[in-house]
């Protein structure tokens, strides 16, 4: 099948009734880990508890009452890698400065580091694992959304839909040294990693 390279109209523009927004993700974990998992999301997302008990918590960081919830399930089994289902959830920052600020804050203050960093082309993305090995992508768009159709048309993504890995310390240092976000967000030439390198948990 050929790639479709255009930004479709919104469902509303097409006269359809669709959700007003994406609301939240709810994660299940053993009851004794609820507080730890909630703390991880509060730390990573700069969130606070909207509601929290020993067995359930809602984390908010914006005007939504909860973006992530954690629910304790007695007897739940541990995460197993490699099963069909959700690969990751993603959070977009306003710019590379905010993303690198977050990378450095998590690394320096909490020893939380990404497992996999890649410039996909459309986004610059860092994949973290939460305490249950759910993958959380912190990302920034590399191009304005109105240019995405044009970008997907230029062949770069089709030629390498995975991306090029990057070193976040190097990217952070280059940004701090004054290189422009626009330059740093461009996907460099290089060999894409094998898809099997992309964590499958
Ligand atoms: Fe993603």
Boltz pocket constraint, residues with backbone or C-beta under 6 A from the ligand:
constraints:
  - pocket:
      binder: B
      contacts: [[A, 88], [A, 89], [A, 90], [A, 137]]
      max_distance: 6.0
